[in-house]
Amino acid sequence: MNLARIAWRNLWRQKRRTILTLISIAFGGFLAILMTAMQDQSWADFIDTAAKMGGGHVRVQHPEYLETPSLKKTVTGTAALRALAEADPAVSRVVERIFGQVMLSTATDSFGGALIAYDPASENAETFSFLDGITEGGMFETSNDPGIILGKNLAKNLGVEMGGKVVYTMMDKDGEIVAGLGRLSGIIGTGAGSLDGSLALLPIDVVREALGYQADEATHVSLFLTDGRDSDAVAGRLNKKLDASSRAITWSDASPDIAGFIAMKVGGAIVMELIIGLLILAGIFNTLFISVMERVREFGIMLAIGWSSAQIFALIMLESLWLALVGLLLTGAVTWFPYKALHDNGIDLSAVYATQDSNALEISGVGFDTTLHIGIYPESLAVILCAILFATLSAGLYPAWKAGRVPPVESIKLV
């Protein structure tokens, strides 16, 4: 009879103990997969949202713009920069934008705002999340539209209604104050209070003309990637091709507070998963060690009739392997339906995050989606499954070594 079959039979000699051990493996795997899936999906969505609200996953800008943002610090030859970026296989779309500070005035009041000028012909909902946030009016149709779009709180503070006049003033490249006039053509509600109270959108060619920019000049060339995790690699490849007048940075370089927040949360989740793993490892070790200690006389007899220590060791390790494989199957069975439900439907957390000013959780001007969906990267799932297999086999090492060192004569005497 081969060792694998003997190991399988041995595993079920104490059914209750084996079943409890399998349940602990499955429960640990269930928690690890769901926790990791929440992290993977939540932070991927959050990074994508931050990119859509800002300068993309990777942005090409003036080398000094990050330290001292200014409308004076621009990049030129944006068409060539776009072509260079689009040649990278990880890049899905490239757009041009102008970011800056603007003063907005109406007949009743004045407020400072954050300007984003964009080209409606180049953008869609995959690159510019504000396109889906319009609550009144409509978005621009061309890059020369005469309108202006404001966040809902900013429009309220300015006391301006749809079609009302808004004067905007900015500092141009030469340090001169320039002004423009737009009629309110749209109002946006993002769910992030700071954005709704400061956001001002304008067509990019209107802003270029006001600031004296060239037709191929902007503060940013924004890159959107198929997978945001490729940001560092894409920025590195671009920087090898760019000259000294421009520099590619990632979303984490531009928003270190967001990157730090995500790193802190991911680190905390890893610690929790390690604690869960250690508890499961202790349970598996206990099961296998007690099983070995209960069979000392049996192992002595096996050694006396010709079994080698290596065969005894292999037998216990095969029992550990069977535990791991059945535990993985059980993990898949208990995880599949909850995972699918949370992936497809999610959980509405708006009641948890709702405040007087917002119905979303906001971090550095970026609002979380209040519906929690989960999704796990294939490599994350592979790491979890391999960790369960490795932990179960590791738990069997000492009991297997102990079983192979049983003194045959003394152990046979035991009753």
Phi, psi and omega per residue, in radians:
M1 nan 2.300 -3.068
N2 -1.324 2.812 -3.050
L3 -1.097 -0.670 -3.094
A4 -1.068 -0.717 -3.135
R5 -1.203 -0.709 3.097
I6 -1.090 -0.752 -3.137
A7 -1.068 -0.730 3.126
W8 -1.072 -0.770 3.140
R9 -1.159 -0.702 3.120
N10 -1.065 -0.618 -3.099
L11 -1.057 -0.536 -3.043
W12 -1.797 0.232 3.059
R13 -1.258 -0.505 3.036
Q14 -2.083 1.413 -2.983
K15 -1.066 -0.759 -3.083
R16 -1.085 -0.777 -3.125
R17 -1.121 -0.748 3.140
T18 -1.117 -0.745 -3.136
I19 -1.114 -0.734 3.111
L20 -1.096 -0.694 3.114
T21 -1.138 -0.735 3.112
L22 -1.112 -0.669 3.113
I23 -1.109 -0.712 3.135
S24 -1.146 -0.670 3.094
I25 -1.115 -0.824 -3.115
A26 -1.116 -0.698 -3.138
F27 -1.150 -0.743 3.103
G28 -1.110 -0.757 3.094
G29 -1.105 -0.705 3.106
F30 -1.023 -0.865 3.137
L31 -1.105 -0.765 -3.105
A32 -1.105 -0.744 -3.110
I33 -1.175 -0.807 -3.114
L34 -1.172 -0.723 3.119
M35 -1.095 -0.766 3.136
T36 -1.168 -0.677 3.129
A37 -1.119 -0.673 3.082
M38 -1.096 -0.757 3.137
Q39 -1.129 -0.884 -3.069
D40 -1.006 -0.883 -3.065
Q41 -1.241 -0.777 -3.084
S42 -1.065 -0.840 -3.072
W43 -1.315 -0.563 3.053
A44 -1.102 -0.791 3.117
D45 -1.121 -0.706 -3.114
F46 -1.142 -0.742 3.116
I47 -1.129 -0.736 3.109
D48 -1.108 -0.701 3.118
T49 -1.138 -0.739 3.101
A50 -1.077 -0.673 3.122
A51 -1.149 -0.717 -3.120
K52 -1.223 -0.497 3.126
M53 -1.523 -0.246 -3.070
G54 -2.145 -2.191 -3.007
G55 -1.848 0.333 3.104
G56 1.647 3.095 3.079
H57 -1.200 -0.621 3.054
V58 -2.345 2.460 3.112
R59 -2.294 2.442 3.047
V60 -1.772 2.195 -3.051
Q61 -2.592 3.086 3.084
H62 -1.083 2.460 -3.095
P63 -0.991 -0.458 -3.097
E64 -1.762 0.012 -3.049
Y65 -1.122 -0.667 -3.077
L66 -1.102 -0.694 -3.116
E67 -1.311 -0.732 -3.113
T68 -2.383 1.458 -3.120
P69 -1.035 2.344 -3.136
S70 -2.837 2.597 3.054
L71 -1.204 -0.178 3.079
K72 -1.356 -0.421 -3.054
K73 -1.673 1.791 -3.033
T74 -2.187 2.973 2.960
V75 -2.053 2.468 3.121
T76 -1.986 2.960 -3.092
G77 1.165 0.716 -3.056
T78 -1.104 -0.508 3.119
A79 -1.111 -0.741 3.120
A80 -1.185 -0.669 3.112
L81 -1.125 -0.698 3.112
R82 -1.111 -0.759 3.131
A83 -1.097 -0.688 3.118
L84 -1.117 -0.760 -3.125
A85 -1.210 -0.705 -3.100
E86 -1.160 -0.319 3.123
A87 -1.296 -0.273 3.129
D88 -1.357 2.246 -3.074
P89 -1.160 -0.326 -3.132
A90 -1.462 -0.166 -3.064
V91 -1.617 2.250 -3.139
S92 -1.721 -0.535 -3.136
R93 -2.764 2.580 3.117
V94 -2.290 2.311 -3.139
V95 -2.360 2.864 3.085
E96 -1.899 2.440 3.119
R97 -2.499 2.792 3.020
I98 -2.155 2.161 3.097
F99 -1.986 2.507 3.090
G100 -3.127 3.133 3.102
Q101 -1.700 2.518 -3.093
V102 -2.465 2.554 3.030
M103 -1.791 2.218 -3.088
L104 -1.973 2.337 -3.077
S105 -2.369 2.519 2.982
T106 -2.244 -3.061 3.139
A107 -1.165 -0.337 -3.052
T108 -1.854 -0.489 -3.030
D109 -2.821 2.987 3.096
S110 -2.377 2.451 3.105
F111 -2.538 2.608 3.022
G112 -1.400 2.643 -3.132
G113 -2.542 2.970 3.084
A114 -1.807 2.062 -3.076
L115 -1.565 2.344 2.921
I116 -2.260 2.047 3.075
A117 -1.857 2.293 -3.048
Y118 -2.458 2.915 3.130
D119 -1.808 1.937 -3.106
P120 -1.019 -0.499 -3.114
A121 -1.255 -0.393 -3.078
S122 -1.741 -0.293 -3.014
E123 -1.784 2.698 2.961
N124 -2.551 -3.059 -3.078
A125 -1.141 -0.329 3.125
E126 -1.355 -0.291 -3.140
T127 -2.036 -0.389 -3.030
F128 -2.391 1.668 -3.018
S129 -1.153 -0.339 3.140
F130 -1.126 -0.349 -3.141
L131 -1.099 -0.462 3.124
D132 -1.652 -0.006 -3.045
G133 -1.765 0.102 -3.077
I134 -1.195 2.251 3.137
T135 -1.913 -0.447 3.060
E136 -2.461 2.609 3.124
G137 1.265 -2.547 -3.113
G138 -2.670 2.947 3.116
M139 -1.427 2.958 3.124
F140 -1.172 2.613 3.085
E141 -1.754 -0.523 3.126
T142 -2.349 2.986 -3.132
S143 -1.399 0.035 3.130
N144 -2.119 0.277 3.139
D145 -1.031 2.549 -3.093
P146 -1.485 0.014 -3.039
G147 -1.525 -3.123 3.046
I148 -2.514 2.499 -3.126
I149 -2.053 2.325 -3.079
L150 -2.168 2.706 2.957
G151 -1.145 2.618 -3.004
K152 -1.085 -0.665 3.140
N153 -1.239 -0.612 3.113
L154 -1.176 -0.750 3.105
A155 -1.070 -0.687 3.127
K156 -1.152 -0.755 -3.137
N157 -1.125 -0.622 3.131
L158 -1.364 -0.220 -3.137
G159 1.169 0.604 -3.091
V160 -1.888 2.430 3.100
E161 -1.806 2.936 3.111
M162 -0.962 2.272 -3.112
G163 1.550 -0.146 -3.130
G164 -1.296 2.728 -3.107
K165 -1.410 2.404 3.057
V166 -2.299 2.160 3.089
V167 -1.674 2.261 3.116
Y168 -2.085 2.390 3.134
T169 -2.177 2.494 -3.110
M170 -2.493 2.961 3.066
M171 -1.773 2.125 -3.086
D172 -1.431 -3.016 -3.052
K173 -1.120 -0.446 -3.109
D174 -1.661 0.098 -3.140
G175 1.471 0.152 3.134
E176 -1.582 2.531 3.095
I177 -1.409 2.199 3.119
V178 -2.112 2.711 -3.072
A179 -2.334 2.734 3.074
G180 -2.545 2.869 -3.123
L181 -2.228 2.295 3.075
G182 -2.409 2.643 3.052
R183 -1.718 2.406 -3.083
L184 -1.076 1.998 -3.087
S185 -1.940 -0.127 3.141
G186 -2.899 2.668 3.085
I187 -2.234 2.370 -3.072
I188 -2.015 2.422 2.993
G189 -2.112 1.975 -3.062
T190 -1.690 -0.328 -3.012
G191 1.567 -0.205 3.079
A192 -1.782 1.999 -3.015
G193 -0.994 -0.727 -3.097
S194 -1.169 -0.656 3.102
L195 -1.202 -0.794 -3.136
D196 -1.087 -0.381 -3.137
G197 -1.675 0.008 -3.072
S198 -2.457 -0.233 -2.971
L199 -1.292 2.309 3.038
A200 -2.355 2.135 3.131
L201 -1.891 2.396 3.102
L202 -2.403 2.698 3.062
P203 -1.192 2.455 -2.959
I204 -1.153 -0.655 -3.112
D205 -1.262 -0.516 3.055
V206 -1.111 -0.752 -3.133
V207 -1.229 -0.674 3.094
R208 -1.014 -0.774 -3.141
E209 -1.128 -0.719 -3.124
A210 -1.155 -0.641 -3.072
L211 -1.565 -0.153 -3.107
G212 1.385 0.422 3.093
Y213 -1.321 2.751 2.985
Q214 -1.345 2.949 -3.107
A215 -1.183 -0.388 3.139
D216 -2.010 0.718 -3.084
E217 -2.222 2.426 3.130
A218 -2.760 2.963 3.056
T219 -1.467 -0.444 -3.104
H220 -2.474 2.509 2.824
V221 -1.956 1.977 -2.983
S222 -1.751 2.271 -3.130
L223 -1.882 2.351 3.074
F224 -2.023 2.280 -3.002
L225 -1.862 2.727 3.041
T226 -1.124 -0.661 3.115
D227 -2.328 2.015 -3.098
G228 -1.035 -0.346 3.135
R229 -1.209 -0.220 3.129
D230 -1.520 0.114 -3.033
S231 -0.983 -0.848 -3.100
D232 -1.078 -0.748 -3.118
A233 -1.145 -0.751 -3.133
V234 -1.134 -0.784 3.126
A235 -1.069 -0.705 3.121
G236 -1.098 -0.751 3.132
R237 -1.144 -0.705 -3.135
L238 -1.144 -0.748 -3.084
N239 -1.094 -0.428 3.083
K240 -1.257 -0.347 -3.088
K241 -1.833 -0.272 -3.094
L242 -1.473 2.642 3.059
D243 -1.542 -3.040 -3.026
A244 -1.226 -0.202 -3.081
S245 -1.445 -0.117 -3.133
S246 -2.598 2.832 -3.086
R247 -2.607 2.429 3.095
A248 -1.682 2.259 3.077
I249 -2.228 2.820 -3.136
T250 -1.681 2.963 3.103
W251 -1.044 -0.584 -3.122
S252 -1.247 -0.561 3.044
D253 -1.163 -0.706 -3.093
A254 -1.325 -0.493 -3.098
S255 -2.275 1.213 -3.085
P256 -1.102 -0.474 3.120
D257 -1.181 -0.698 3.084
I258 -1.162 -0.780 3.129
A259 -1.063 -0.714 3.120
G260 -1.150 -0.697 3.113
F261 -1.088 -0.784 3.137
I262 -1.127 -0.766 3.137
A263 -1.060 -0.690 3.131
M264 -1.119 -0.786 -3.126
K265 -1.169 -0.737 3.131
V266 -1.132 -0.727 3.102
G267 -1.063 -0.735 3.100
G268 -1.094 -0.691 3.127
A269 -1.149 -0.669 3.124
I270 -1.130 -0.725 3.103
V271 -1.058 -0.777 3.120
M272 -1.077 -0.714 3.132
E273 -1.167 -0.632 3.095
L274 -1.142 -0.700 3.109
I275 -1.105 -0.775 3.098
I276 -1.059 -0.745 3.141
G277 -1.092 -0.711 3.133
L278 -1.141 -0.694 3.103
L279 -1.110 -0.732 3.113
I280 -1.160 -0.736 3.123
L281 -1.023 -0.736 3.112
A282 -1.094 -0.698 3.119
G283 -1.131 -0.748 3.123
I284 -1.141 -0.767 3.119
F285 -1.030 -0.770 -3.136
N286 -1.049 -0.756 3.139
T287 -1.075 -0.840 -3.085
L288 -1.219 -0.658 -3.106
F289 -1.195 -0.760 3.102
I290 -1.103 -0.694 3.116
S291 -1.049 -0.706 3.119
V292 -1.191 -0.792 -3.106
M293 -1.119 -0.536 3.114
E294 -1.308 -0.283 -3.061
R295 -2.017 0.447 -3.127
V296 -1.030 -0.792 -3.135
R297 -1.099 -0.707 3.120
E298 -1.063 -0.752 3.139
F299 -1.179 -0.631 3.102
G300 -1.077 -0.754 3.120
I301 -1.123 -0.737 -3.141
M302 -1.071 -0.715 3.102
L303 -1.164 -0.634 -3.111
A304 -1.193 -0.512 -3.105
I305 -1.667 0.152 2.981
G306 2.092 -0.062 3.068
W307 -1.202 2.531 3.084
S308 -1.635 2.836 3.081
S309 -1.057 -0.606 3.133
A310 -1.134 -0.666 3.127
Q311 -1.183 -0.695 3.089
I312 -1.108 -0.770 3.102
F313 -1.022 -0.824 -3.137
A314 -1.087 -0.640 3.142
L315 -1.084 -0.813 -3.131
I316 -1.185 -0.665 3.116
M317 -1.161 -0.585 3.074
L318 -1.181 -0.610 3.049
E319 -1.106 -0.691 3.080
S320 -1.117 -0.710 -3.141
L321 -1.127 -0.740 3.087
W322 -1.062 -0.741 3.094
L323 -1.011 -0.782 -3.105
A324 -1.121 -0.806 -3.077
L325 -1.154 -0.785 3.114
V326 -1.161 -0.670 3.105
G327 -1.079 -0.684 3.106
L328 -1.152 -0.722 3.093
L329 -1.084 -0.747 3.131
L330 -1.165 -0.640 3.078
T331 -1.034 -0.801 3.109
G332 -1.080 -0.685 -3.102
A333 -1.158 -0.741 -3.071
V334 -1.448 -0.297 -3.082
T335 -1.628 -0.501 -2.968
W336 -0.983 -0.945 -3.031
F337 -1.207 -0.793 3.053
P338 -1.058 -0.689 3.140
Y339 -1.092 -0.818 -3.116
K340 -1.102 -0.713 -3.136
A341 -1.125 -0.761 -3.132
L342 -1.256 -0.553 3.119
H343 -1.223 -0.765 -3.063
D344 -1.422 -0.745 -3.002
N345 -1.856 -0.601 -3.117
G346 1.233 -3.100 3.109
I347 -2.175 2.236 3.141
D348 -1.380 1.983 -3.114
L349 -1.898 0.290 -3.075
S350 -1.052 -0.604 3.140
A351 -1.153 -0.519 -3.132
V352 -1.300 -0.713 -3.039
Y353 -1.639 -0.133 -3.072
A354 -1.116 2.407 3.041
T355 -2.278 -3.105 3.137
Q356 -1.115 -0.572 -3.054
D357 -1.815 -0.232 -3.036
S358 -2.671 2.665 3.065
N359 -1.882 0.360 -3.110
A360 -2.361 2.771 2.997
L361 -1.478 2.136 -3.050
E362 -1.965 2.345 3.070
I363 -2.310 2.054 3.123
S364 0.896 0.760 3.080
G365 1.392 0.113 3.109
V366 -2.022 2.236 -3.114
G367 -1.681 2.329 3.032
F368 -1.244 2.578 2.933
D369 -1.205 2.214 -3.064
T370 -1.375 -0.065 3.005
T371 -1.720 2.025 -3.070
L372 -1.472 1.981 3.003
H373 -1.898 2.728 3.106
I374 -2.143 2.702 3.093
G375 -2.963 2.298 -3.044
I376 -1.929 2.419 3.050
Y377 -1.207 2.486 3.140
P378 -0.957 -0.684 -3.127
E379 -1.193 -0.558 3.077
S380 -1.168 -0.736 3.100
L381 -1.098 -0.740 3.135
A382 -1.078 -0.695 3.128
V383 -1.113 -0.752 -3.135
I384 -1.106 -0.812 -3.120
L385 -1.134 -0.722 3.101
C386 -1.155 -0.622 3.117
A387 -1.136 -0.712 3.098
I388 -1.099 -0.787 3.129
L389 -1.090 -0.795 -3.121
F390 -1.137 -0.744 -3.122
A391 -1.115 -0.714 -3.121
T392 -1.175 -0.746 3.113
L393 -1.171 -0.667 3.121
S394 -1.110 -0.656 3.136
A395 -1.124 -0.411 -3.124
G396 -1.559 -0.128 -3.061
L397 -1.090 -0.917 -3.093
Y398 -1.163 -0.822 3.077
P399 -0.999 -0.670 3.136
A400 -1.167 -0.718 3.094
W401 -1.131 -0.727 3.132
K402 -1.096 -0.720 -3.121
A403 -1.117 -0.625 -3.116
G404 -1.325 -0.170 -3.124
R405 -1.863 0.275 3.116
V406 -1.197 2.198 3.071
P407 -1.222 2.016 -3.020
P408 -0.993 -0.836 -3.031
V409 -1.123 -0.853 -3.097
E410 -1.167 -0.687 -3.067
S411 -1.224 -0.561 3.126
I412 -1.145 -0.510 3.133
K413 -1.231 -0.342 -3.097
L414 -1.204 2.444 3.119
V415 -1.895 nan nan
